[in-house]
């Protein structure tokens, strides 16, 4: 999934207050989480699949499907 695909899928949706994306990670402020992760991905200059923020966004996407 590309970064643009993720943006299209995630922006404008409503989410639960807390989203557990892994056993040790819980997103408690979804709007801030998405903003920070997308900003980090946009500034990443190498392979996007190796970007930690991209990996977290994919985990978030899998958690809310």
Short mmCIF file of the C-alpha atoms (twelve columns), coordinates in Angstrom:
data_MODEL
# 
_entry.id   MODEL 
# 
loop_
_atom_site.group_PDB 
_atom_site.id 
_atom_site.type_symbol 
_atom_site.label_atom_id 
_atom_site.label_alt_id 
_atom_site.label_comp_id 
_atom_site.label_asym_id 
_atom_site.label_seq_id 
_atom_site.Cartn_x 
_atom_site.Cartn_y 
_atom_site.Cartn_z 
_atom_site.pdbx_PDB_model_num 
ATOM 1  C CA . UNK A 1  0.000   0.000  0.000  1 
ATOM 2  C CA . UNK A 2  1.422   3.378  -0.948 1 
ATOM 3  C CA . UNK A 3  1.538   6.395  1.315  1 
ATOM 4  C CA . UNK A 4  -1.102  8.082  -0.866 1 
ATOM 5  C CA . UNK A 5  -3.378  5.041  -0.515 1 
ATOM 6  C CA . UNK A 6  -3.022  5.239  3.253  1 
ATOM 7  C CA . UNK A 7  -3.822  8.963  3.245  1 
ATOM 8  C CA . UNK A 8  -6.926  8.385  1.159  1 
ATOM 9  C CA . UNK A 9  -8.110  5.545  3.376  1 
ATOM 10 C CA . UNK A 10 -7.398  7.163  6.753  1 
ATOM 11 C CA . UNK A 11 -8.153  10.864 6.358  1 
ATOM 12 C CA . UNK A 12 -11.713 11.929 7.027  1 
ATOM 13 C CA . UNK A 13 -12.705 8.768  8.902  1 
ATOM 14 C CA . UNK A 14 -13.783 8.477  12.486 1 
ATOM 15 C CA . UNK A 15 -11.860 6.181  14.805 1 
ATOM 16 C CA . UNK A 16 -12.255 4.828  18.323 1 
ATOM 17 C CA . UNK A 17 -10.621 6.823  21.129 1 
ATOM 18 C CA . UNK A 18 -7.934  4.169  21.561 1 
ATOM 19 C CA . UNK A 19 -6.517  1.864  18.912 1 
ATOM 20 C CA . UNK A 20 -4.128  -0.930 19.827 1 
ATOM 21 C CA . UNK A 21 -1.740  -1.387 16.900 1 
ATOM 22 C CA . UNK A 22 0.443   -4.024 18.548 1 
ATOM 23 C CA . UNK A 23 0.693   -5.720 21.939 1 
ATOM 24 C CA . UNK A 24 2.902   -2.907 23.216 1 
ATOM 25 C CA . UNK A 25 1.508   0.102  21.297 1 
ATOM 26 C CA . UNK A 26 -1.801  1.880  21.887 1 
ATOM 27 C CA . UNK A 27 -2.724  5.042  20.005 1 
ATOM 28 C CA . UNK A 28 -4.624  7.346  22.363 1 
ATOM 29 C CA . UNK A 29 -4.753  10.509 20.213 1 
ATOM 30 C CA . UNK A 30 -5.503  9.267  16.694 1 
ATOM 31 C CA . UNK A 31 -5.514  12.678 14.984 1 
ATOM 32 C CA . UNK A 32 -2.112  13.618 16.389 1 
ATOM 33 C CA . UNK A 33 -0.746  10.141 15.671 1 
ATOM 34 C CA . UNK A 34 -1.781  10.314 12.018 1 
ATOM 35 C CA . UNK A 35 -0.448  13.849 11.595 1 
ATOM 36 C CA . UNK A 36 2.967   13.007 13.048 1 
ATOM 37 C CA . UNK A 37 3.308   9.700  11.208 1 
ATOM 38 C CA . UNK A 38 2.424   11.213 7.833  1 
ATOM 39 C CA . UNK A 39 4.805   14.145 8.364  1 
ATOM 40 C CA . UNK A 40 7.591   11.753 9.224  1 
ATOM 41 C CA . UNK A 41 6.875   9.609  6.157  1 
ATOM 42 C CA . UNK A 42 6.867   12.616 3.867  1 
ATOM 43 C CA . UNK A 43 10.313  13.671 5.064  1 
ATOM 44 C CA . UNK A 44 11.735  10.134 4.738  1 
ATOM 45 C CA . UNK A 45 14.121  10.031 1.762  1 
ATOM 46 C CA . UNK A 46 14.862  6.309  1.576  1 
ATOM 47 C CA . UNK A 47 12.695  3.261  0.876  1 
ATOM 48 C CA . UNK A 48 9.334   4.093  2.456  1 
ATOM 49 C CA . UNK A 49 8.765   0.509  3.591  1 
ATOM 50 C CA . UNK A 50 11.748  0.894  5.935  1 
ATOM 51 C CA . UNK A 51 10.361  4.054  7.548  1 
ATOM 52 C CA . UNK A 52 9.263   3.363  11.166 1 
ATOM 53 C CA . UNK A 53 6.325   5.751  10.788 1 
ATOM 54 C CA . UNK A 54 5.138   3.940  7.679  1 
ATOM 55 C CA . UNK A 55 5.310   0.630  9.546  1 
ATOM 56 C CA . UNK A 56 3.204   2.142  12.362 1 
ATOM 57 C CA . UNK A 57 0.660   3.447  9.825  1 
ATOM 58 C CA . UNK A 58 0.360   -0.016 8.286  1 
ATOM 59 C CA . UNK A 59 -0.130  -1.511 11.761 1 
ATOM 60 C CA . UNK A 60 -2.785  1.140  12.461 1 
ATOM 61 C CA . UNK A 61 -4.538  0.345  9.174  1 
ATOM 62 C CA . UNK A 62 -4.519  -3.384 9.958  1 
ATOM 63 C CA . UNK A 63 -5.903  -2.721 13.443 1 
ATOM 64 C CA . UNK A 64 -8.914  -0.729 12.210 1 
ATOM 65 C CA . UNK A 65 -9.879  -2.874 9.213  1 
# 
